[in-house]
Amino acid sequence: MKRIHLTILAAFALLFISAGAAMAQGYIYPKAGGDWQTARPQKYGFSPDGLEKVTNFVIDSTHATGIVVIVGGEQIYSFGVLNRLSYLASCRKSLLAMLYGKYVENGTIDLTKTMADLGIDDIGGLTPQEKEATVYDLITSRSGVYHPASNDGDSKDKPNRGDKKHGEYFVYNNWDFNCAGAVFEQMTGKNIYDAFGEDIAVPIGMQDWDRAEQKKGGNLKISKFPAYHFYLTVRDMARVGYLMLRDGKWNGRQVISKPWHDRIISVVTPWEQMDGKTSIPRFEYGYMWWLFAPQSPLFRPEYKGAYSARGAMGQYITVIPELDMVVAFKTDAKYKRSTGSKAYFRFLDLLMDAREQ
């Protein structure tokens, strides 16, 4: 009798495991190199009339050149040109955070190493205090190193050099991000773009990834660490977001480990500690990802657990787990026009409002 009971329990356990595996395998993924599967927005509770309002706003109040909205693994909305490679600005930082995981976990990158340990210095020299900053401080933008960066775009509210010690203060700091890229290359022996192609672009079957189009930039007379800007299409930006939405897994393959995925979108700098420029007025900060802050007066229930990669001129990859949604939004920099964050978040709120009540 006991053996029969155990057999029944084993059968139920196998059924449960099989059901769980079936659910995991039930996610929809685009084929390698293929288009997103499309669906009528009503399938996921979105009103065509509501989405028409979204489109009108995009045309009237933004300079967006490409938008893709994915829900449940299917494309329910698009706007503009989806297959044009262009500059992503600071979204690059979130991509680097994703890349770091494999090498931290296999011991190639040690986040506790200091700039002194790694022999890191810059034009004119870093101070002994600045050289105490760790790799962890770089990827959370808390280094206390306020040496000028090779490119514009960081916070204008940075303290003076020497005012803050490493780890004690967040400020959006391109020196940190650029140095984090150099440290990645130094410790792994790999070029960032080669690593991204091998570790992410190819495994998730990006349609338009072109290694030859990727290039660094910056004034190396100011700082020897260049910015590692990426050039992606908006439909491949959506793949990046969808990989994050699925906890780092792509069609059965764990491309980024779930512990690292969870770690980079965990709060390191809470909303109350964000510096003046970047706290207005929605976000907390993790590992080079922006996390929607529940404390913000602009927070909506749909944004619970949401996070975003953000780039100057209007580049966004936003993941909204509550709606099983990814939003990829691009403003092509070559037209010298920008979509400001206020317009982008109005667009996002209108997208939320387009859900059928």
C-alpha positions in Angstrom: 0.0 0.0 0.0 2.8 2.4 0.9 4.5 1.7 -2.4 1.3 2.5 -4.3 1.0 5.7 -2.4 4.5 6.7 -3.2 3.9 5.8 -6.9 0.8 8.1 -7.0 2.8 10.9 -5.4 5.6 10.4 -7.9 3.1 10.5 -10.7 1.6 13.8 -9.4 5.0 15.3 -9.0 5.9 14.3 -12.6 2.7 15.8 -13.8 3.4 19.0 -11.9 6.9 19.3 -13.3 5.7 18.6 -16.8 3.0 21.2 -16.4 5.6 23.7 -15.2 7.9 22.9 -18.1 5.0 23.2 -20.6 4.2 26.7 -19.1 7.8 27.7 -19.5 7.9 26.5 -23.0 4.6 28.2 -23.8 6.1 31.6 -24.1 6.2 33.0 -27.6 9.5 34.0 -29.1 10.4 35.3 -32.5 12.4 32.9 -34.7 16.1 33.6 -35.0 16.5 36.4 -37.6 12.7 36.5 -38.0 10.0 39.1 -37.4 8.0 39.4 -34.3 4.7 37.5 -34.5 1.8 40.1 -34.6 -1.5 40.0 -32.8 -4.6 42.1 -32.7 -4.3 44.4 -29.7 -7.7 43.3 -28.4 -6.2 39.9 -27.7 -4.3 41.5 -24.8 -7.0 44.0 -23.8 -5.9 47.0 -25.8 -8.4 49.2 -27.6 -7.7 50.2 -31.3 -9.2 53.6 -30.6 -6.9 54.0 -27.6 -3.9 53.1 -29.7 -5.0 55.6 -32.3 -4.8 58.3 -29.6 -1.3 57.0 -28.9 -0.3 57.3 -32.5 -1.7 60.9 -32.8 0.3 61.9 -29.8 3.5 60.3 -31.2 3.0 62.2 -34.5 2.1 65.5 -32.8 4.3 65.6 -29.8 7.4 63.4 -30.3 10.1 62.9 -32.9 10.0 59.1 -32.6 11.3 57.3 -35.7 10.4 53.7 -34.5 8.3 52.1 -31.8 7.6 48.5 -31.1 5.2 47.3 -28.3 5.4 43.6 -27.4 2.8 41.9 -25.1 2.9 38.2 -24.4 5.7 37.8 -26.9 3.6 39.3 -29.8 3.8 42.7 -31.4 0.5 44.6 -30.8 1.7 48.0 -31.9 4.4 49.6 -34.1 5.2 53.0 -35.5 7.8 54.2 -38.0 10.8 52.3 -39.4 11.7 49.2 -37.4 14.8 48.0 -39.3 17.1 51.0 -39.3 20.3 50.8 -37.3 21.0 53.9 -35.3 22.7 55.2 -32.2 21.3 54.2 -28.8 23.1 56.6 -26.5 23.0 55.7 -22.9 21.0 52.5 -23.3 24.5 51.1 -23.8 24.9 51.1 -20.0 22.0 48.7 -19.4 23.4 46.4 -22.1 26.8 46.4 -20.4 25.1 45.5 -17.1 23.6 42.4 -18.8 27.0 41.5 -20.2 28.8 41.6 -16.9 26.8 38.8 -15.3 28.5 35.8 -17.0 31.9 37.0 -16.1 31.1 38.0 -12.5 29.6 34.6 -11.9 32.5 32.6 -13.4 35.0 34.6 -11.5 36.6 36.5 -14.4 35.4 39.8 -13.1 35.8 40.6 -9.4 33.5 43.4 -8.4 35.5 44.1 -5.3 38.7 45.1 -7.2 39.7 48.7 -6.8 41.0 51.1 -9.5 44.4 50.8 -7.7 44.2 47.0 -7.9 43.5 47.2 -11.7 46.1 49.9 -12.4 43.3 52.3 -13.6 44.4 55.9 -14.0 43.3 58.8 -16.3 44.5 62.0 -17.9 46.1 64.1 -15.2 45.9 61.3 -12.7 43.4 60.0 -10.2 43.9 60.7 -6.5 44.6 57.9 -4.0 41.0 58.4 -2.7 39.6 58.0 -6.2 41.6 54.9 -6.8 39.8 53.3 -3.8 36.6 53.0 -6.0 35.6 49.4 -6.9 34.2 47.9 -10.0 30.9 47.6 -8.1 30.9 51.3 -7.6 31.4 51.9 -11.3 28.4 49.8 -12.4 26.2 51.4 -9.8 27.4 55.0 -10.5 28.7 55.5 -7.0 32.5 55.7 -7.5 33.2 59.2 -6.1 35.4 59.7 -9.1 34.4 63.0 -10.7 37.1 63.2 -13.4 35.7 64.6 -16.6 34.3 62.0 -19.0 35.3 61.7 -22.6 31.7 62.4 -23.7 28.9 64.7 -22.6 25.6 63.5 -21.0 26.3 63.0 -17.3 24.8 65.0 -14.5 25.7 68.7 -14.2 25.2 68.4 -10.5 28.3 66.3 -9.9 30.2 67.2 -6.7 33.7 68.5 -6.9 36.5 66.0 -7.1 37.4 64.8 -3.6 34.1 65.8 -2.1 32.7 62.2 -1.9 34.2 58.8 -1.1 33.4 55.8 -3.1 30.2 54.0 -2.4 28.6 56.8 -0.4 26.8 58.9 -3.1 25.0 58.4 -6.4 25.4 60.7 -9.3 24.8 59.9 -12.9 28.4 59.9 -14.1 29.7 59.0 -17.5 33.2 58.5 -16.2 31.9 55.6 -14.2 30.1 54.1 -17.1 33.0 54.5 -19.6 35.5 53.1 -17.1 33.2 50.2 -16.5 33.4 49.4 -20.2 37.2 49.6 -20.1 37.3 47.4 -17.0 35.1 44.8 -18.7 37.5 44.6 -21.6 40.6 44.5 -19.4 39.3 41.7 -17.1 37.7 39.6 -19.8 40.1 40.2 -22.6 37.2 40.7 -24.9 35.9 43.7 -26.9 32.5 44.8 -25.6 30.9 44.5 -29.0 32.4 41.0 -29.7 31.1 39.9 -26.3 27.7 41.3 -26.9 27.4 39.6 -30.2 28.6 36.2 -28.8 26.7 36.3 -25.5 23.5 38.1 -26.4 22.9 39.2 -30.0 23.4 35.7 -31.5 21.7 33.7 -28.8 18.5 35.8 -29.0 18.6 35.8 -32.8 18.7 39.5 -33.5 17.5 40.3 -37.0 19.8 43.3 -37.7 22.9 42.9 -35.5 25.9 44.2 -37.4 29.3 44.1 -35.6 30.8 46.3 -38.2 28.4 49.2 -37.3 29.4 49.3 -33.6 31.9 52.0 -32.7 33.2 53.9 -29.7 33.6 57.6 -29.4 34.6 60.5 -27.2 37.4 63.0 -26.7 40.4 60.9 -25.5 42.3 64.0 -24.7 39.9 64.6 -21.8 39.7 61.0 -20.6 41.3 57.9 -22.0 38.1 55.9 -21.6 35.8 56.1 -24.6 32.0 55.7 -24.7 30.9 52.4 -26.2 27.7 53.4 -28.0 25.6 50.7 -29.6 23.8 50.8 -32.9 20.6 48.7 -33.0 17.3 48.7 -34.7 14.1 49.2 -32.7 12.9 45.7 -33.3 16.2 44.3 -31.9 15.9 46.7 -28.9 12.6 44.9 -28.2 14.4 41.6 -28.1 16.8 43.0 -25.5 13.7 44.0 -23.4 12.0 40.7 -24.0 15.1 38.8 -22.8 14.9 40.8 -19.6 11.1 40.3 -19.3 11.7 36.5 -19.5 14.2 36.6 -16.6 17.2 36.2 -18.9 15.9 33.2 -20.7 15.4 32.9 -24.5 13.4 30.0 -25.9 14.7 27.5 -23.3 18.2 28.9 -23.1 19.3 30.8 -20.0 21.3 33.6 -21.8 21.7 35.7 -18.6 21.4 33.9 -15.3 18.2 34.6 -13.3 20.2 35.6 -10.2 22.2 38.2 -12.2 19.0 39.4 -14.0 17.4 39.9 -10.6 20.5 41.6 -9.2 20.9 44.3 -11.9 17.2 45.4 -11.5 17.3 45.5 -7.7 17.5 48.9 -6.0 20.9 50.1 -5.1 20.1 53.8 -4.9 16.5 54.5 -3.6 14.4 57.3 -5.0 15.1 59.6 -2.0 18.9 59.4 -2.7 18.8 60.1 -6.4 20.7 63.3 -7.4 18.8 66.4 -8.5 18.9 65.9 -12.3 17.9 62.3 -12.5 15.4 61.9 -9.6 12.8 64.0 -11.5 10.6 62.4 -10.8 10.1 58.7 -11.5 13.2 56.5 -10.9 15.4 54.6 -8.5 18.7 53.1 -9.8 20.1 49.6 -9.9 23.0 48.3 -12.0 22.8 50.7 -14.9 19.0 50.1 -15.1 16.4 52.7 -14.1 13.7 51.3 -11.8 10.3 52.8 -11.6 9.9 54.2 -8.1 6.7 53.4 -6.2 7.4 56.6 -4.1 7.1 58.8 -7.1 3.9 60.9 -7.4 3.8 59.8 -11.1 3.8 56.1 -10.3 0.9 54.0 -11.7 -0.1 50.4 -10.6 0.9 49.1 -14.0 4.5 50.2 -13.3 5.0 47.8 -10.4 8.4 46.2 -11.0 9.0 48.1 -14.2 12.4 49.2 -15.3 14.0 50.9 -18.3 17.1 51.6 -20.3 17.3 55.2 -21.3 19.3 57.1 -23.8 19.6 60.8 -24.8 17.5 62.2 -27.6 14.7 59.6 -27.0 15.9 56.0 -26.8 14.1 53.7 -24.4 13.7 50.0 -23.7 11.0 49.7 -21.0 10.0 46.4 -19.4 6.6 46.3 -17.7 6.1 42.9 -16.0 2.6 43.6 -14.7 1.4 43.7 -18.3 3.9 41.2 -19.8 5.0 44.1 -21.9 8.1 45.5 -23.6 8.3 48.9 -25.2 11.1 49.8 -27.5 11.1 53.5 -28.5 13.7 55.2 -30.7 14.4 58.7 -32.0 17.1 58.5 -34.7 19.8 60.9 -33.7 20.9 61.6 -37.3 17.9 63.9 -37.7 19.2 66.1 -34.9 15.8 66.0 -33.1 15.1 64.8 -29.7 12.1 63.3 -27.9 12.4 64.4 -24.3 11.6 62.2 -21.3 8.4 64.2 -20.5 7.0 63.4 -23.9 8.1 59.7 -23.7 6.4 59.2 -20.4 3.3 60.9 -21.6 3.3 58.4 -24.5 3.8 55.5 -22.0 0.9 56.7 -19.9 -1.3 57.0 -22.9 -0.4 53.4 -23.8 -1.5 52.4 -20.4 -4.7 54.3 -20.9 -5.4 52.4 -24.2 -6.2 49.3 -22.2 -9.9 48.4 -22.5 -11.7 48.9 -19.2 
